[in-house]
Amino acid sequence: MTGTESLHTKRFAVTTLGCKVNQFETADMVEQMQADGWQLVSFTAEADLYLINSCTVTARSDAESRRLIRRARRANPHARVVATGCYAQVAPSDLQALPELDQVLGNEEKRDLVLHLEQGEHRVTDLTCLKTSGPLRLTSFSEHTRAFLQIQNGCETGCSYCIVPIARGPSRSVPPQEVAEAVRRLVASGYQEVVLTGIHMGAYGLDLSPCSNLTELVQLLEDQNTIPRLRLGSIEPNELTDDLLSLFRYSSRLCHHLHIPLQSGSDSVLQRMGRGYDTSFYYNRITTAAQLLPDAFFAADLIAGFPGETEQEFSETCAFVVSLPLTDLHVFPYSIRPGTKAADMPGHLKPGIIKERAEQLRILAAEKRAAFQQRFIGVPLQVLGQRHNPVTGQVTGLSRNYLEVCYPGSAQLLNHEVMVQIDGLEHGLLIGNTTHPVC
């Protein structure tokens, strides 16, 4: 695997599970492979090498990774099948035992993927010893009109249910000037939107010398005056500061879209989770944000069926969610993660109860999402074109406040921001007509 000539072009396929950080790292791995002479093909096509970038947030994501490994082996029995990502980091021996898998590489090994593929050995670095973030080399984001940019990795919060600190190690930040240079490269490659991502974004800069923070980084990118649209990933409620909200309010680049994890609307459950805030604090932060940014899209994570969650505690969560100006919920049925504090807690619920509670929360989410969408019928929105359907002559794009919009247009509108007058809501999608480009 040295890039030397062979009888045919070396083909590789990759699939990604989980968060935007994983998606960024996949894009970096794709660039590494292509620089070494490999041709990227669809994961459903026949390839010489299949790469599964795994997630381990839930037992379901572990199972999906195993399913994709078996699928790759069936697609080409003679191909190499390699697993990396968080599942590979946390449980490498479990994956090594799979007969369909040839190699297991940890999260840190992604940075020198080609080298580790050449060596052909299982390798998973102990992340607890890492102190700094590696360089940002990515110049493009394969097959996307928006680019994800990883500015931080790792987490030290220690929530009782979460395996991420084991999978990602301690918090490590990319220096501000390096982030700014990476944004310039992405803009030079034609991207109209950059999404800043991290495992614990609110901890950005605390490990740097001199110390920095997320607000200072965003202000730097604002002052740099290059990227038309800047979007932030998930931010913890106790890190959604007044200074950051003020920057959202007055920035012409920051998209009005915030993902603020909640996890539970019951104070007793939050305490068992080790979340470090209560519902009154969360309520203050999100209602303050909604007052300052009335058009913003607010999403939250929720865990259904945490160990010991009573009917009363679940009712408290539902009532609290109803009271909040949320637009959407990302609902996760609780899943035991070996090695976490919650795994050893008493009162684990039956799978059927967990599933039922998750479904109730998803119904609440659908109601809130539809109500938010209805607010924008008859209103113009700035939309960035992402996909074109040549059969219908329609473009689907994303507004600054994270609403998916369908409108008539040609493929030339892809990666261009236009003003769309919203006419209605059909099948969960806003429908509109373009008025004019956004200068």
C-alpha positions in Angstrom: 0.0 0.0 0.0 2.7 2.5 -1.0 1.0 4.2 -3.9 3.0 2.2 -6.5 1.4 1.1 -9.7 -0.8 -2.0 -9.8 -2.9 -3.8 -12.3 -5.9 -1.6 -11.4 -6.5 1.5 -9.4 -6.8 0.7 -5.7 -10.4 1.3 -4.6 -11.5 2.0 -1.1 -14.9 2.6 0.5 -15.6 4.2 3.9 -18.7 4.6 6.0 -19.1 6.8 9.1 -21.2 6.4 12.2 -21.9 8.9 14.9 -21.0 12.6 15.4 -19.7 15.4 13.2 -16.2 14.9 14.7 -16.2 11.4 13.2 -17.4 12.9 9.9 -14.5 15.4 9.9 -12.0 12.6 10.7 -13.4 10.5 7.8 -12.9 13.4 5.4 -9.3 13.7 6.6 -8.8 9.9 6.1 -10.3 10.2 2.6 -7.8 12.9 1.7 -4.9 10.7 3.0 -6.0 7.8 1.0 -6.5 9.7 -2.2 -3.1 11.3 -1.8 -1.7 7.8 -1.7 -3.3 6.9 -5.0 -6.6 5.3 -3.8 -9.9 5.9 -5.6 -12.9 6.4 -3.4 -16.0 4.4 -4.2 -19.4 3.9 -2.7 -19.6 1.6 0.4 -22.1 -0.5 -1.6 -19.6 -1.0 -4.5 -16.9 -3.6 -4.7 -13.7 -2.2 -3.2 -10.2 -3.5 -2.3 -10.4 -2.0 1.2 -13.4 -1.1 3.4 -13.0 1.3 6.3 -15.7 1.5 9.0 -15.4 4.6 11.2 -17.3 3.4 14.2 -19.3 5.0 17.1 -19.9 3.6 20.5 -22.3 6.0 22.2 -25.0 3.2 22.4 -25.2 -0.5 22.1 -27.1 0.0 18.9 -24.2 1.9 17.3 -21.9 -1.0 18.3 -24.3 -3.4 16.6 -24.5 -1.3 13.5 -20.7 -1.2 13.2 -20.6 -5.1 13.4 -23.3 -5.2 10.7 -21.4 -3.0 8.4 -18.2 -5.0 8.9 -20.1 -8.2 7.9 -21.7 -6.4 4.9 -18.2 -5.3 3.7 -16.9 -8.8 3.8 -19.9 -10.1 1.8 -19.4 -7.3 -0.8 -15.8 -8.6 -1.5 -14.6 -11.7 0.3 -11.0 -10.8 -0.8 -11.0 -7.2 0.4 -9.4 -5.9 3.5 -11.9 -4.8 6.1 -10.6 -2.2 8.7 -12.4 -0.8 11.7 -11.5 2.5 13.4 -13.3 5.1 15.5 -14.7 5.0 19.1 -15.9 1.4 19.2 -12.4 0.3 18.0 -10.9 2.5 20.7 -13.0 1.3 23.6 -13.4 -2.4 22.7 -10.6 -3.4 20.3 -10.5 -7.1 21.5 -14.2 -7.5 20.8 -13.7 -6.3 17.2 -10.5 -8.3 16.7 -12.5 -11.5 17.5 -14.7 -10.9 14.4 -13.6 -13.3 11.6 -14.8 -10.7 9.0 -12.3 -8.0 10.2 -8.7 -7.8 9.2 -7.4 -4.8 11.2 -8.4 -2.6 14.2 -7.1 1.0 14.5 -7.8 3.4 17.3 -8.9 7.1 17.0 -5.3 8.4 17.1 -4.2 6.1 14.4 -6.6 7.9 12.0 -4.0 10.7 11.7 -1.4 8.3 10.0 -3.9 6.0 8.4 -1.9 5.0 5.3 1.2 4.2 7.4 -0.8 1.9 9.8 -2.5 0.2 6.8 0.9 -0.5 5.3 2.0 -2.0 8.6 -1.1 -4.1 8.8 -1.2 -4.6 12.5 -3.9 -3.9 15.1 -3.0 -0.6 16.9 -4.9 1.4 19.5 -3.1 4.2 21.3 -3.8 4.9 25.0 -5.4 8.3 24.7 -5.1 9.3 28.4 -1.5 10.4 27.8 -2.3 12.8 25.0 -1.9 16.5 25.8 -2.2 18.3 22.5 -4.3 18.1 19.3 -2.7 17.2 16.1 -2.6 19.5 13.0 -5.6 20.4 10.9 -4.7 19.2 7.4 -8.1 19.0 5.7 -8.5 21.3 2.7 -11.8 20.0 1.4 -14.8 18.0 2.7 -15.7 15.2 0.3 -19.2 15.4 -1.3 -20.5 18.2 1.0 -21.4 21.8 0.5 -20.7 22.5 4.2 -17.4 21.7 5.9 -17.1 20.4 9.4 -14.0 21.6 11.2 -12.8 19.8 14.4 -11.5 22.4 16.8 -11.4 20.3 20.0 -11.2 16.6 21.0 -11.8 14.7 24.2 -13.8 15.3 27.3 -13.1 15.3 31.1 -16.6 16.0 32.3 -17.3 12.5 33.5 -21.0 12.1 33.1 -22.1 8.9 34.7 -23.6 7.4 31.5 -20.9 8.4 29.0 -18.2 6.3 27.4 -16.7 9.2 25.4 -13.9 10.2 27.8 -12.6 6.6 27.4 -13.0 6.7 23.6 -11.6 10.2 23.1 -9.3 11.0 26.0 -8.7 14.3 27.7 -9.7 17.7 26.2 -7.3 18.9 23.6 -7.8 22.1 21.6 -6.5 23.3 18.2 -4.7 26.7 18.6 -6.8 29.6 17.4 -4.5 30.7 14.5 -4.5 27.2 13.2 -8.3 27.1 13.2 -8.4 30.5 11.4 -5.9 29.2 8.8 -8.0 26.0 8.3 -11.2 28.2 7.8 -9.3 30.2 5.2 -8.3 27.0 3.3 -11.9 25.8 3.3 -13.2 29.1 2.0 -10.5 29.1 -0.7 -11.9 25.6 -1.7 -15.3 27.2 -2.2 -17.2 26.3 1.0 -19.9 28.8 2.0 -20.4 27.3 5.5 -18.1 25.9 8.1 -19.4 24.0 11.1 -17.1 24.1 14.2 -17.2 20.7 15.9 -15.7 19.1 19.0 -16.4 16.5 21.6 -16.7 19.1 24.4 -16.7 22.4 22.5 -17.3 24.6 25.6 -13.9 23.4 26.9 -12.2 24.9 23.9 -9.0 26.7 24.8 -8.8 25.9 28.4 -5.8 23.6 27.8 -3.9 26.1 25.6 -1.1 28.4 26.7 -2.1 31.2 26.7 -5.6 30.1 27.8 -8.4 30.9 25.4 -12.1 30.1 25.0 -14.8 29.5 22.4 -16.1 33.1 22.4 -12.6 34.4 21.6 -12.2 31.9 18.8 -15.5 32.8 17.2 -14.7 36.5 17.5 -11.4 35.8 15.8 -13.2 34.1 12.9 -15.7 36.9 12.8 -13.0 39.5 12.5 -11.2 37.4 9.9 -14.1 38.3 7.5 -13.8 35.3 5.2 -16.5 32.7 5.8 -20.1 33.7 4.8 -21.8 31.2 7.3 -20.3 29.9 10.6 -22.2 27.3 12.6 -21.4 25.9 16.0 -21.8 22.3 17.2 -23.1 21.2 20.6 -22.6 23.5 23.6 -23.2 22.6 27.2 -25.8 24.8 29.0 -23.3 26.0 31.6 -20.9 27.1 28.8 -23.6 29.1 26.9 -22.3 32.4 28.3 -23.9 35.9 27.9 -20.8 36.9 25.9 -21.3 34.1 23.4 -25.0 34.9 23.1 -24.2 38.5 22.5 -21.8 37.5 19.7 -24.6 35.4 18.2 -27.0 38.4 18.3 -24.7 40.9 16.5 -22.7 38.6 14.2 -23.6 38.6 10.5 -21.9 35.2 10.1 -23.0 33.1 13.0 -26.0 30.9 12.1 -28.8 31.1 14.7 -28.7 27.5 15.6 -27.8 26.1 19.0 -27.6 22.5 20.2 -27.7 22.5 24.0 -27.8 19.0 25.6 -30.3 18.6 28.4 -30.4 14.8 28.9 -33.2 14.9 31.5 -35.9 17.3 32.7 -35.8 15.8 36.3 -33.4 17.3 38.8 -33.0 14.0 40.6 -32.0 12.2 37.4 -29.7 15.1 36.4 -27.9 14.6 39.7 -27.5 10.9 39.1 -26.2 11.6 35.7 -23.5 14.0 37.1 -24.6 16.8 34.8 -23.6 19.7 37.0 -26.7 21.8 36.6 -30.4 21.7 37.4 -33.5 22.4 35.4 -33.8 26.0 36.6 -30.3 26.8 35.4 -31.1 25.2 32.0 -34.4 27.0 31.7 -32.7 30.3 32.4 -30.0 29.7 29.7 -32.3 28.6 26.9 -35.1 31.2 27.6 -32.4 33.9 27.7 -31.1 32.6 24.4 -34.6 32.5 22.9 -35.3 36.1 23.9 -32.1 37.3 22.3 -32.4 35.1 19.2 -36.2 34.7 18.5 -35.7 33.0 15.1 -33.1 30.5 16.3 -33.3 26.7 16.1 -32.7 25.2 19.5 -32.1 21.4 19.8 -31.4 19.3 22.8 -30.2 15.8 23.6 -32.4 13.6 25.9 -31.7 10.1 27.4 -34.9 8.0 27.9 -34.9 5.4 30.6 -31.8 6.3 32.7 -31.3 3.8 35.5 -33.8 4.3 38.3 -35.9 6.7 36.3 -39.4 6.6 37.8 -42.7 7.4 36.2 -42.7 10.7 38.1 -39.2 11.6 37.0 -40.1 10.8 33.4 -43.3 12.9 33.7 -41.1 15.8 35.0 -39.0 15.5 31.9 -41.9 15.6 29.5 -43.5 18.6 31.3 -40.1 20.4 31.3 -39.6 19.8 27.6 -43.0 21.2 26.8 -42.2 24.4 28.8 -39.0 25.1 26.8 -38.6 27.0 23.5 -37.0 23.9 21.9 -37.3 23.2 18.2 -36.1 19.6 18.2 -34.9 16.7 20.4 -32.3 14.1 19.8 -33.6 11.2 21.8 -31.3 8.4 22.9 -32.8 5.3 24.6 -30.5 4.6 27.6 -27.9 1.9 26.7 -25.5 0.3 29.2 -21.9 1.2 28.5 -19.5 -1.0 30.4 -16.9 1.0 32.3 -19.3 3.9 33.1 -20.7 4.7 36.6 -24.3 4.3 35.4 -23.6 0.7 34.3 -23.3 -0.3 38.0 -26.3 1.7 39.2 -29.4 -0.1 40.5 -32.8 0.2 38.8 -32.0 -0.5 35.2 -35.3 -0.4 33.3 -36.8 -3.0 31.0 -36.0 -2.4 27.3 -39.8 -2.1 26.5 -40.2 0.7 29.0 -37.1 2.5 27.7 -38.4 2.2 24.1 -41.9 3.5 25.0 -40.5 6.5 26.8 -38.1 7.3 23.9 -41.1 7.2 21.5 -43.1 9.6 23.7 -40.2 12.1 23.6 -39.9 11.7 19.8 -43.6 12.6 19.5 -42.9 15.8 21.5 -40.0 16.5 19.3 -42.1 16.2 16.1 -44.7 18.5 17.5 -42.2 21.2 18.5 -40.4 20.9 15.1 -43.6 21.3 13.1 -44.7 24.3 15.2 -41.3 26.0 14.6 -41.5 25.3 10.9 -45.1 26.8 10.7 -43.7 30.1 12.0 -41.8 30.7 8.8 -44.5 30.2 6.3 -44.8 33.5 4.4 -41.3 34.5 5.6 -38.2 34.8 3.4 -35.2 32.7 4.5 -31.6 32.7 3.4 -30.9 29.1 2.1 -27.7 27.4 1.0 -28.3 24.9 -1.8 -27.1 21.4 -0.9 -28.8 18.8 -3.2 -30.4 19.0 -6.7 -33.0 16.6 -8.0 -32.8 16.7 -11.9 -36.1 14.8 -12.2 -38.2 17.4 -10.2 -36.0 20.4 -10.9 -35.9 21.1 -7.2 -33.0 22.2 -5.0 -33.0 21.3 -1.3 -31.0 23.5 1.0 -30.5 24.6 4.6 -31.5 27.9 6.1 -29.3 29.8 8.5 -31.6 28.7 11.3 -31.3 25.0 10.3 -34.5 24.5 8.4 -34.5 22.3 5.4 -36.1 24.0 2.4 -37.1 22.8 -1.0 -37.3 25.3 -4.0 -37.2 25.2 -7.8 -33.8 25.7 -9.4 -30.9 24.2 -11.4 -27.8 22.5 -10.1 -26.0 25.9 -10.5 -27.7 26.9 -7.3 -25.7 24.3 -5.3 -23.4 25.9 -2.8 -25.0 29.3 -3.4 -27.1 31.1 -0.9 -30.4 32.5 -2.1 -33.4 34.1 -0.6 -36.4 31.8 -0.6 -39.9 32.9 0.1 -41.6 30.1 2.2 -45.0 29.1 0.8 -45.9 26.0 2.9 -45.0 22.8 4.6 -45.2 19.5 2.9 -44.2 16.1 4.4 -42.0 17.8 7.0 -40.2 20.0 4.5 -40.6 23.7 3.9 -41.5 24.6 0.3 -40.7 27.9 -1.3 -39.7 30.0 -4.3 -36.4 31.8 -4.9 -36.5 35.5 -5.0 -32.9 36.6 -5.5 -29.3 35.6 -4.6 -27.8 36.7 -1.3 -24.9 39.1 -2.0 
